[in-house]
Amino acid sequence: MRPVAAVLAVNDPGAIARDPAVAEIRRAVRAALAGLPAAHRAAPPLVACSGGADSLALAAAVAEIVTGPVHAAVVDHGLQDGSAERTAACVELLAEWGVRAAGHRVEVDGPGGMEAAARRARYRALCAARPHPDSPVLVAHTLDDQAETVLLGLGRGSGPRSLAGMRGWDPPWLRPLLGVRRAVTRAACAARGLPVWDDPHNTDRRFTRARLRHEALPLLEEVLGGGVAAALARTAAQLREDCDVLDGLAAELLATARNGVALELAPLAGVPAALRRRVLRGWLHTEGVRAVTDSQLRASDVLAVHGPDRGGVALPGGLELVRGHGTLTLRPLQWSRASSPLPRKDGHRVRR
């Protein structure tokens, strides 16, 4: 594989290697790859590359560091004129570095607005593009992206999981640049002489994240005297540590309380609410109930703690949570409550 510097550099390759921005990104990528579990470390990596400064800087570093094959996926959302041409140009650029790159056109549709739909489509395409089931997918989220994510979660009241932000390793997603500022990736691209594409959506004030990036965060930096993005990222790291401990305890409790498709309530007696609700959310997730709101989870918790034996908590997927005989179970919401059976501990059901 030819080194990136020998292909595209407009400056002396030695100077590029010594550039502090280039060196910082290399260190971050090397550490992230070294920290992977053995199976994922051995599989060929896939880099998500859009042609922007963050992903180009990431791809360049990966191409230099990894001795084996490196794959890349360039996702074309088809939302802007010329997107197919830009995708092809990015694929060609990556191929010059010895990266096995391919473009992937996706359809952006579904609920939640264009940003959410584009993200879902992009992540589906990236998962499908992995060359091996254990291949990590490297994405170029930076410290600035982490700060924006935390601020979004704070504004939406999404709870500690959202405020904990993005994880560096969240299989299959590997985010080596979460500790790197966006200015560093741009400086690294400039040092290498890379042709950076600036997505106009990133400055389009119609999108919430763009307004956070260009309006809210700069204002907070000004009002609080700087360091806000780094502080938000530190907050995320601290909350992730706390969440990991609570989630581990919740998993142990869930293993004790789960009884087939039912959840035994006795092991949850006297358990602090924050831990108990994690058990409830984990159990619902294993039963296929996703996107539970905070109000639904709290109503489920009230039913679990106070009873009485009855149904009444409507959940996503057309399901209803039912308490009966010391357990929680799920049933289709359209069942008649007047004649619906309650669960018994032996798995059979009894009439009211």
Helices and strands as residue ranges (DSSP letters): H 4-8, H 13-18, H 20-34, H 38-42, E 46-48, H 53-65, E 71-76, H 83-96, E 100-105, H 113-129, E 137-138, H 143-156, H 160-163, E 169-170, E 173-174, H 182-192, G 200-203, H 208-211, I 212-216, H 217-224, H 228-257, E 258-259, E 262-264, G 266-268, H 273-286, H 294-306, E 313-315, E 319-324, E 327-332, E 342-343, E 349-350
